Amino acid sequence: MFLVAYKRFVDHVPMAIDYELVRGGKIDVFGLLWDKLRLDGNDAHKRCEDFAREAAHIADRREELQKKLERLIEAMKHLTTFTPNSEQLQPTSGIVSSVPLRVSPTTS
C-alpha cells in the first residue's frame, strides 16, 4: 500500500510543477500584466516606450564603446597596411639614437 501511494505521489509532483509554474495555473498572466502595467490607458504607448528605453548611463557606455571600437578598427587597418620606409626606421634623436642596437643571432 505504501509503494502505491509513494508512486502516485511521485507521479503527481512533476504534473503539479508543470501546472503551477509552467502553465500558470488559474492565473491569467497576460491579463495580470496588462492591468498592473496599465497598458490600456491613454498613455499606454508612452509607458511602453519608457519600459523599452535603455538607461542613460548604459546608452553613454555603449556609445563610448562603439567609438573605441571604431578607433581600434581604424588602427588595425593602419597596422595591416603599414610598410616601413627607410626614414621611419632611422632613430630620430635622444637616448634612442645614442644606444647601439645589438642583434643576437637566433638559434633554431
N, C-alpha and C positions, 0 to 999 in steps of 0.2 A: 504494500500500500504506500509506503514511504517513497519507493522508487518511482511509482506512477505520479505521485504528487510533485516530486522533485523534477521529473521530466516535464511535466505540464508547466511548472513554474519557469524552468529554463527555456522552454519554447516561447513563453509569453514575454519574457524580458526584451528580446530584440524587437518584437512586434510593438511593444509599448513605447520603446525608444523611437522607433520609426514613426509611430503615430503622433507622439507628443512633440518631438523635436524636428523631424524631417518634414512631415506633412502639416504640422502646425495645429493639429487637434481641432478644437472648435473655434480657434481664433482666426478671424479674417485679417491676415497681416496687411494686405493691400488697403483695406478699409481703415484699419487702425492707423497706418502711416498717413493715409490721406487726411484723416481727421486731425491727428496730432500735429502734423506738419502744416496744417491749414492750407492745403493745396487747392481748395475750391473757392477761395475768396477772390476779390478784385485784384489783389496784389500778388496773385499766385505766380505769375511769370517772373516778377522781380524777386520773389522769395526763392524760386528755383535757381535764378542766376546767382543769388547770394550763396546758396548751398554749393553751387558748382565752382564758384570763383576761388582761385588759389590765394593763399595768404600773401600779403605784400612782401614779407621777408623771404618767402620761398620764390616769388617771382624775381626779386632782386638777385638772389643767389643763382637762379637759373640763367638770368641774363649775364651775370658775371662769368659763369662757367662757359657759356656759349662764346663770349668774347675771347676767353682764354683759349678755348678750343680752336677758334679761328686763327689766333696768333700762332698757336703751335702747328697747325696745318701749314700756314704760310712759312714758318721757319723750316719745317720738314721739306717743303718744296724747294726752298733755297739750298738746303743741305744736299738734297739729292741731285741738284743741277750744278753744284759747286765744282768748278775746275780751277785749281790754283794756278796763277801765273808766277813768273819769276819775281815780280815786285812784291807779291804777297808773301813769298817765302823768306825774304830778307828781313832780319830783325831791324827794328827802327832805331831805337837809342835806349840808353839807360842800362840797367842791370842785365837785361836780356842779351844785349849785344856784347857785353863785356865777359859773359860766361861762355867759355868754349863748349861746343857741343861734342860729346863723346858718344860714339855709336859702338855698342858692343856687338860682337858677332853672335849671331843666333845659332844655336845647335839644334839640329833636327833629330 
